[in-house]
């Protein structure tokens, strides 16, 4: 280490005092570099990578407490902030962050507030890709330009011209000028434009110059044009050429280009454009003239292959592993273009997904696909694949698909209690008269969960045809073995449907005495009081009042609660 220079001659003293400690920026860059290395070594869903990403995001927070943006100067071996070196990498290797930026022309990096939440993952991905890129692939500037960052801005020089000898002094100054491509709407004090480019400022004082409203319109139109996704236009152009050109060689070439483009779009996560491609190739295959059977089959094979289990499984797995969620509308559009056979693959993946958020998106999209193919949904309810069958049952219930009632009713004879329970819950959600009628026989099911789900549905829907079966269950031997929650459900359903006709039975359970003055079990009597509260008539209130001073506290509390409910 070199000795410190006297204060009067040290260049360090000429640097302005930074607005906040340099250590905050150093720590942020250290965490950022660690996240880049983790992205290079691990998959996106790996806990080590996710932890490094969260630490990098957290390192930005102390900086945003002091400022709204961070401007970092780039040299070949250093990153500098406010004249202070915050990252030193003397070795110019592909792992050195300063050199990775510097060698492709980046001379200044400007990070805006919220970059860590909005664009940090994409920036890390680009830097990782540049580290591994070959000379034939895109450079850093191209990748940054394609990404169209809003929170990451940069200034660069043309590395091919940077070292060339200038013709005169003015040209030497121009080669060192740094240009910010994202701030072209903010003219600098001295703007050097290439030959042939018109500067609007030159016409600002003319008689017929545009007014502010027209200038704003042009700016918005330019912004919209740059924001337009050209991939969809490319698909449309290719298919237009396919329809216009009857030459088999041209059409075969276009089909091959579309096949490769489909893979590229899936890799880039452009689900909406994939959906548009699948929709348009189907239309083109049926609309174009003089299409050979082989060409039509080749075109239609694109949506067919996309719907096959292997291809669709790869897509669903990639969605589950992505850090960013797709748009719900994009996923819906894609699923609408899939063949009906894709429904089984989608249902089989519902239980494997690790991300709850992507599971919610897929459930909504799958439900739309199932609604368009109800017959396939009904078929999947009865197949031997247990996971697919269970998911089809859940979707039928969520859709309230009346067409699924016969298929669900057939499952009531299944030995698997989970399947019977799912079918019971689906029939309860569908709740048509036919669905509730099929539920009546489940009151005597061997599974306690199935019985409770069915009786609870009768109570909610006030399905009076089931009253006789519920009354038989109350008078049957199984009630003595049932737990309190099942007893409560039975009596609640009975009280909701019986009316005054059920009061004698409930009065006998609540107030009657048997031999030697013995009464029924306190739990049973409390349930009878709750049922009388559901009846709520004057006669039912009179019966409850006779038991309001019962010595059993459980019964007394139930009676008082029922009286309060009946009085209200």
N, C-alpha and C positions, 0 to 999 in steps of 0.2 A: 504494500500500500504506500502511495506517495505521501510525503509530509504535507500538512496543510499549508497553504499559502497565507501570507499576511492579509489581514482584512482589507487593506486599501487596494490590493491588486487582485484579489480573488474574483474570478468570473462568476462564482456562485452568488456573490453579493449583488450582481447586476440583475439577477433574475427576480421577477416580482414575487411577492409573498403569495403562496397558493391560497385559494378561498377556504380550503379545508385540508386536513392532514393528507399527505401523500400516501400514507400507509393504507388508507381506505381503497385507493385505486390499485395499489400493489396487491392487496388481498383479493380484490375482485378479479384481476387478471390471473392471479395464481389459481383461483377456483375455476375461472373460465378455461384455462389451459388443462386443468385436471378433467373437466367435463369433455373437452375435445378428445383427450386421450381415451377416456372411458367409452365415448361413442365409437372410437376406432377399434376398441377391443371387444366390446360386448354388444349383444342384441338390444334393441330399444326397450324391451320389457324386462331386462336384467336389473335386479335390485341395486347392483353396484353402480350401473349407469344412472338409474333414476335418482339414487342418493347424491351422486356427483352433480346432476342437473339441478336438484333442489338447493344444494349448497351454493352453486353458482348464482342461482336466482336470488338467494338470500344475501349474497355479497353486494348486490346492487342497491339494496334498501338503504344502507347508511349514506350512500352517495346521493340518492334521490332526496334524502332529507336535507341535503345542502344545496342541490342544484337540479335543474331540469334537463341538462344535457352534459355529455362528457366528450371533450374533443381530445383525441390522442394523435400525436405526430408519429410518423413511421419512418425509421431509418433501416439500414440493412441489418443492424445488430441490436437496435433498441426500440422500445416504445416509450415516448416521452409525453408528459402531461404538465402543462404550465412551465415548460422548460426543465422539468425534473425527470430523470430516467425512472420509469416505473417497472420496466421489464428489460433485462439484459440477457441476450443470447449471442455470445461471441462467435459461436460456430454457425456457419451458414449452411445448415442442413434442412432437410424437408420437414423435420420436427420442430424447427425454430420458428415460432409464430411471427417475429419481425421479418424474417427473411421470406416466409411464405407470402406475406402481404407486399413486401418491398419489390420482390422480383417480378411481380406482375403489374407494377406501376402504382400501387396504392401508396399515397404519401400522407393521407390524413383520414382518420376514421372518427365519425361523429355518431355517438349513441344517444338516443333520446329516451326520455322517461317511458317506462313500461315496455322497453325492448325485451326485458327478460321474460315477460309474460306472453308477448305477442310473436316475437320473431327469433328468440334465442335458439330454439331447436333447429330452425332452418339455417341460421348462420353457422352453428356448429356442424351441421351436416355438410355444408358447402366447404368449410375448411378441412373437414376430414376427407372429403372427396378430392380436393386439390392436392392434399398430401400424397394420395395414392395414384393420382392421374398420370397417364402416359403423355408423351409429347403430342400425340395425334388428337387428344381430347381437348375440350374447351378449357380456357384459362380462367383465372379467378374473376376477372372483370366481366367476362361473358356470363358466368354463373350468377354473379351478383345482379347483373342487368336483367337476366331472365326471371329472377325471383321477385323483382319489383318491390323491394323493401320500402316500408313507410317509416320505420323507427331506426333504420341503419342508413346513414349517409356517408359518402366517401368522396375524397378528392384524389385525382390520379394524374399521371403524366403518361405520354406515349413513350414506352421504353425503347422503341425503335429510333425515335428522334432525340431522346434525351442525351445520348452520347455523341450525336452527329455534330461536326463542326459547323457553326452558323456562318452565313454569308456576311452578315454585318451585325452591329451591336444590337439593333432593334430586334432582329431575328433571334439573337441569343436570349434576349429577355422573354420572347414569346415562347421559346421551348421550355422555359422553367415555370410557365404559368400553370397553376393547378386549376382544374376545371371540375366543378361539382355538377354531375349530370342530372341530379334530382332538384336543382335549384335554378333551372334555366329561366323561370319566371321572375327571378330576382336579379336584375341586371347589375353588374358590378360597375364601379366608377369608370373602369377602362375595360371594355369588352372587345376582344379581337375575334371577329367572325370569319369563318372560311369564305373563300371566294364563291360568289353566287348565292349567298345567304342574305336575305333582306332583313334589315333591322327596322322594326316598327317605330322606333324612336325617331328615325329620320323623317317620318311622315306625320309626326304628332302635331305639327303646327300647320299642316295643309288644310285647305278649305273643306275638303271632302273626307277628312279622316273619320274613322269609326268612332261612335260615341262609346261611353263606358259600358252601356248595356250590351252593345254588339260585341265589344271586345271580350266581355265576360262570357257571352254565348260561345264565341270561338274557343276560348280557353276550356270551357266545359266540354265542347265537342271534341277537342283534341284529347282531353283527359279520358273521355269515354272511349275514344278510338284506341288509345294505348291500353286501356283496361280490358278491351274485348279479347276473349279467348279465341285465337285463330284456329285452334285445333278443329272446332266444329265446322269452320269454313272450309278447312282442308278436306274434311270428310264429304261435305256437300259438293265440292269441286270434283273430287274423284268420282263420285257417283253420277254427277252430271256427265262427265266424260264417258263413263261406262254406258249410260243410256244413249248418248249421241253417237258413239263410235261402235259400229257393228263388227269391226275387225276382231276376230277371236284372239289374236295375239295381244292386242291392246287390252281387251277385257280380262284376259288371263293375268296380265301384268298388274292391272288395277286390283284384282282380287288378292294377289300376293302382297301388294302394298297395304291393303286394308287389313290383311291378316297380321302383318308385322306392326301396323299402327295400333291394332287392338291390344297387343302385348305391351307396347310402349305406354298406352293410356292407362292400362291397369297398373303398371309399375309406378306411374306418376300419381295414382290415386284420382284420376279424372273420371269419376263415376258418371257424371252427367253426360260427358262426351261419349263415354262407352255406351250408355243407354241410347244416345242419339244415333251412334253408328249402327247398333243392333236393329233399331227401328227402321232406319233408312235402307239398310241392305235388304231387309224383308220386303219393303215397298219396291225397291229397284228390281229385285228378282222377279216380281210379278208384273211390273209396269213396263220394263224395257222390252223393245221389240226384238224379234229374231234371237232370243236368248236360247242357247242350246240347253238340253237337260243337264249336261255336266256343269255348265256355268251356273245354272240356277241352284243345283245341288251344292255347289261349292260356296255360293253366297249364303245360302240358308244354313250351311254348316257352322257359320260363325256363331249365331245365337244358340244353335244346338250344342256346340262344343262348350259354350259358356255355361250351359245348364247342366252339363255332365257332372257327376259327383266329384271327380278329381279336380277339375278346374274350379268349380264353385267352392270346394273345401279350401283350396289354396287362397282364394279371394277372402273367404270368411276368416281364415287364420291371420292373413295380413291385416285385415281390419281390426282384429282383436289385439294385435301387437303394435298397432300404430299409436303414437302419442296424441295425435290430433284426430278428433272425431269427424266423420263425413257429415255433410248436411243431410237432414232427414229427407228433404225433397229429392236430392240426388240419389239416395238409396232407394227411395220409392220408384223413381223413374227407371233405375236399373232393374229392379225386381219385376217391374211390369213387362219387361222385354224377355224375361226368362221363360222357358218352356214349363209346362205344368209339372213335369217330372222333377223340377228343381225343388219343389215344396218339401219332399221327403228329406233331401240333403239339408235344407235350411232347418227343419225341425230337429234333425239329429244333432245339429251343432248348438242348439239353444242351451243345452246342459253343459257344454264344454267351454263356453266362453268365460274368460277370466274377468273381463271388464263389465261391470254392471251397466255402465252408460251405453256401451255398444250393444249389449243385450236388449236394452230398452228400444234402441233404434231399430234393431233387427226384428223385434217382436211387432213393432208397428208396421214395418214394411212387409213382413211375412203375412200379417193379418190382411193387408190389402191384396196380396197375391192369392191368399186362401179365399177371400170374398169373391174374387173373379173366377175361381175354380172350385165351387162348392162340392161338386161330385168327387174331385180328387181328395178334398178334405175328408169327406165321408168315408172314402176308401181307406185312407190312412188311419182312421180311427180303429179299424179292425185288423190291421196287419200285425204280424208276429213280432216286429221290432218294438220292444217295450217303450224305449225312449221316444221314438217317433210317434207311437200311438198316444202316449201321455200328452205330448205337446199338441197333437191334433185335437185331443179331447179338450185341452185348455183353450185352444183357439176357437173351437166350436162354441164353448161356453161364453167366451169374451165377445164373440160375434153374434151370440143369441141365434144361432143357425137352427131354425126349426127343422130343416131337412136332415139334420144329424140325429134327431130324436130316436128313430128306429135303431140306428147303429149303436147309440149310447145305451139303449135299453138292452141290447144283446149282451153288453158287457156286464150286466148285473149278475150273470151266472159265472163270471170269471173267478178262479180261486185266489187271484192276487187282490188283496184288500186295498192296496194303493190304487189299482186301476178302478175298482168299484167306487172308491171314494172320489176319484177325479171325475168319473162319469156322473156320480150323484151331484157333485158341485156344478158340473156343466148343465145338467138338467134343471137344477134349481135356478141357474142364471137365465136359461132359455125361458122357463116359466110359462110356457104355453099350456093350455089344458091337457094336451096329450103328454107333455113332458112331466107335469105334476102327477098325472095318472100313473105313469111308469114308476114314479117315485114311491107310490103307496106301498108296494111290496117290500121296499127297503126298510120299513119300520121294524121288521123282524130279522134284519140282516145280522149275521154273526159278528160283524165288526161294530164296536161301539161308536167309532168315528163316523161310519156310514149312517148309522141310525140317527145320530145327533144331527148330522148335516141335513138329512131328509126332513126330520121333524121341524127343525128350525126354518126350513124353506116353507113348510106348511103354515107355520105361525106367521111368517112375514107376508105370505100371499093370501092368508085366510082361506085355505083350500078345504072347504067343508066336506067334500066327499071322503076325505081321509079321517073324519071325526070318529067313525066307528072303529077303525083300526087303532087309533090313538087311545080311545076308551078301553079297548081290549088290552092294549099294552099296559094301561094303568091298573087294570084289574088282574093282569097276569102275574105269573110267578117271577118273571125276569125282573120286574120292577124292584123286588126286594134285594136283588144282587147288583142293581145299577148304582153308580155313584151319584153324588148330589147334583152335579152339573147335568147329567142325563135326566134325572127326575125333574129338575127345574125346566128343562126344555120341553119335556112331555106335558107338564102341567100348564106351562105358558101357552103352548099350542092348543091344548084342550080349552083353557079359559078364553082364548081368542075366538073360538068357533062354537062353543056349546050353547051360549046364551043361558036363559033361565032354565032350560031343560037339563042342564048339567049341575044345577045347584044342589039337588038332593044327594048326588054322589059326593060332591065336594064337602057338603055339610056333614055327611056321615064320616068322612075321613077326618075332618077337623074337630068336630064336637062329640061324635058318638062314643060311647063306652062299650067295651066288650064284657066278657065274663070277669067277674071280680073287679069291675070298675077300671079295667085297663084300657088305655087309649092306644091309638096307632103310634108308630115311631115318630119322634119329634120332627125329623127331616121331612117325612111324608106329610105331616100336618102343616108344616111351614109352606111346603109347595102347594098344598090345597088352598091355603090362605092367599098365596100369590095368585093362583088361578081365579079365585073369587074376586080379587081386585081387578083382574082383566075383564071379568064379566061386567062389574061395575053397576049393576042394576040395584034398585032399592032393596029387593029381596036378598041379594048377595051382601049388601052392606049390613043388613040386619043379622045375617049369619056371622059376619065378621065381628060385629059388636058383642055377640054372646061369648066370643073367645078373647076379647080384648084384655081380660085380666087373668089369662091362663098362667099357671105357675111356671111353665117351661119358657125360659127367656127367649129361646130361638123362635118358638111359636109366637110369643107375644110381640117380638120385634117385627116378624113377618106380617102379623095382623095389623099392627099400627102403620106399617109402611103401605099395606094394601088399602087401609082406610084413607090415608092421606091421598093416595092415588085416585081412589074412587070419589073422594070429596072434590078433588080438583077437576 
